[in-house]
Every structure is written in structure tokens, then in C-alpha cells.
């Protein structure tokens, strides 16, 4: 660390306190992430698991959906849970729903948002907590003077204002810690993971989404090699921190070329051909309404359908589960 800081000072001259602290944090994470991997006996690992059986709430962390939890069990610290979907198929809404369930259960949850900013997350949770449609919040709170094709939008009613005010006071939302990390590099993501766990006491880490991690060019690696390396380092960090790692990811468009009734799979994760081998649990989020292979009538009839296909569960079974999705209220419920 001393060598890195001195080198930076010699190149940049005077550096302010905030920049110095930030740089040191990044250096520490960078050094830790490259440390040698230690080996222990299998007996030691089993003994540690047995001795810690009464150790805390993390062994009881679930998604909050009964049928899904029956399949995948409690979330295992250090293991990666992958939720993949094509753009606009509902992966961020799925994340918000499960995070809300986990927060209601009393768990502290850390979300590293590589795509959406604070205002998007705030409006999403205001809608689902208050029951006010998302378009009403966006049109009347974030843009008071917005107009549509029929003219000026009606102002919020007193009952809507009261519901929104109550949503802000929902105590379980204090368990959710969100970091706006657009443009973050891998070293930044690792540092944020540490901060969420060590500073805020988070028991689960969500990363939304994998392919949005920024990678500077020049190291000669392909995008696929970079993402596979990033996955491994984040998973290793989660193991050291003792938390489950929940990752959302994008699918490519290759599956859309196949005729119905074929569905997308983990093999279609963008730039991650080995995703199905790497994850502890891997699932595809699929919304028929967004499937361009269906005709408009079929899409309309299946507007509220959401399918979570658990394609891989190392200690469970593979199964597709149906959910009801109301995008206007950011709500997903199990059928």
C-alpha cells in the first residue's frame, strides 16, 4: 500500500484527503483480492459448519417465496445465485421483490446498482409500498407538470399523498442499502461489497447486473474472460465476507431465433458461456409478454405472466414456477 500511495503522490502531486482515503481503500481491496488461496482439510470445513450451526440468522435467509424456497433451500454464504433475463423481462422487478421479502424478514440487504440510480429505486419502492401506480409517482412526484396526450395529468389526491407519506416511513426499508455504482470497476464493486457488509451489517449482497461492471481496455482480455474473472473474484469475496451473492445478468438474443416452444436458458447468458457451471443456483426470468415470437394477441393475454425457471440447483431440483407480475405496481406474487 505504501508503495502504491507514494507512487501516486509522485505522479499526481498533492492529493486531497478524500481522494487519498478512496485510493487506499481501493488498494487494500486490490491487494486482498490477489492474496494466495489457503487450503484446509475437509474435516475442518465440516467441523466449522457443525460448530456454527447456532451461529446466526444468515443460515435462515430465504427468498420469501414458499415454492421457490422449497426448491433451493436457505441461501448459502459464499455461493452465487444467478437470475438472468432479457432486457425488460423483469429482472430488476424480481430483485426488488425478493429484496423486499428479505428486508421484511429482518435481514439487512445490500444492493449494488450498476444500472439504475437512487431515484429509480426510490420510485419503485414507493409504488410497491404505497400501492400507488408507478406512473402516478413518476408523473406527479418526479415531474409535477408532466402532460400526456389528454392534457395535464390530474394531481395526486389526498389519499394518495397519505399513502406515499406512509410508504416513506416503512421501517423494513431501512434494512435495504443501495449503492448507485454506475460505471464502477471490479475493484470498486469489491470495495462496496466490503463496505456494505462491514459497515452496514448486510447479510446478503445483490449485484444488478453482471455485464454492467466497467472494464477498462488494454489488458488484452476478451469481455467474456473479464466477466468470468470478475465472477470468481466477487464469489471469493462473498465467501470471505460470509454472505450469499445474488447476481442478475443479461441474456443474449440468440434464443429468440429458435422456434417456439423453446425457451431461453443459462447457456444464453451474455458473454458467459459457462454460467450454468459456475452458479450454485441458476434461474431464468421469462415474461411471455415481451417474447417477440408470440403474436400480439398472445402477448396481451399473457401480460401478467412471469416464469422463473430454476434451471440449476446444486442441492435441489430443476423446476419452472409461475408468478403473477403487475409491472405498474412493481409487485410479483407466487401462484
Steps between C-alpha positions, in 0.01 A plus 500: 500500500784738593665446162176560311413818693850643465501422129165676459625808689814518289290493183210722602654730757276619783196278557205600722390296805188354336690391189774350719257297713313379190826397331622314811168311524535393138862397555406289803225319307731453203767343717254282693335374182837375375599322819602134490217252544533293814424131531330329794404140561149384419462396863574857610238635259240255629588576862472875437155451344386283791637731771331804341155339472365734770705791377250745352210591278688476170438122476128576494501759222251417226336666200160528669323292233391169654513281187834643390651464847388136509707441186819693578497502882660768716761720338854372555772753590769521234282343229377683191134516396452610140177658370525559126256668264476685174462879523158607636397146597490599868836424660517831693138457614584146611800630693284768666237242601743252654699776671175634647413152634845464655482844661153424640646185655747720689811448287727784393543494123761676289424586136775614262311669217710515185206605282235698694550807715352587840190671356404188303531279808316753716203530261486122460477441876263793557261338252513148642482620864224760451290319239510808275566419134855568387395736220314719752814531711722581206256746345393679816805480725804495274339722234215702650409684180506197270237477229366210296296478180186602693657808652628568848504199732269517801679592824540246776197457723527540876467124550787441257716756676428336837589156361825630354589675825442177693714305252797722581467397865491124435754370757618197301635722221775611739639146461568559130824680411537601135817624334476688170806345332450586133838483327663312790804284434549158652727642771222746590241221517722298735554805722125572510431137595737537795344830606144364485588200716751650743351847540127443455476139615343367178436124496431467126664676205318562170681616186279644225628410248811297409570633149482862617829476691735742328818354349774729377668385180864423448551178693443281195212302651172436326177619658416139581834437673459819701150413620598145596793639699274763661248232597772289666641795696158618618409148607830466686435834673149384597652185651741705712219732608269206575203617291297353211567674169194573285577606142266611223622467142400571144414236241603529138249490214599162358209314659252725318612342173380156612138406425243463777463329742877529568584725794815694599752322720813566704705424189368830360651723772679781314878447479480220758485164326592318823237666719311176560818338634600789724182577695370314804144577394417633154159616381354666192244779534264489204204722419289375204362851439849603386560197277501632143434148367143516633231682306358820655183328625697230682729764649202700626333193652817415690579855615515413872682167468851463635693175492797423723668192356744356756729332251770408748493439876800308630313365801145527370298430189448671166150638465306784338278710727222735392449845652257787452676823406346846524766733352293813567523432874837321500339196661567130445308228678527122497215299344 
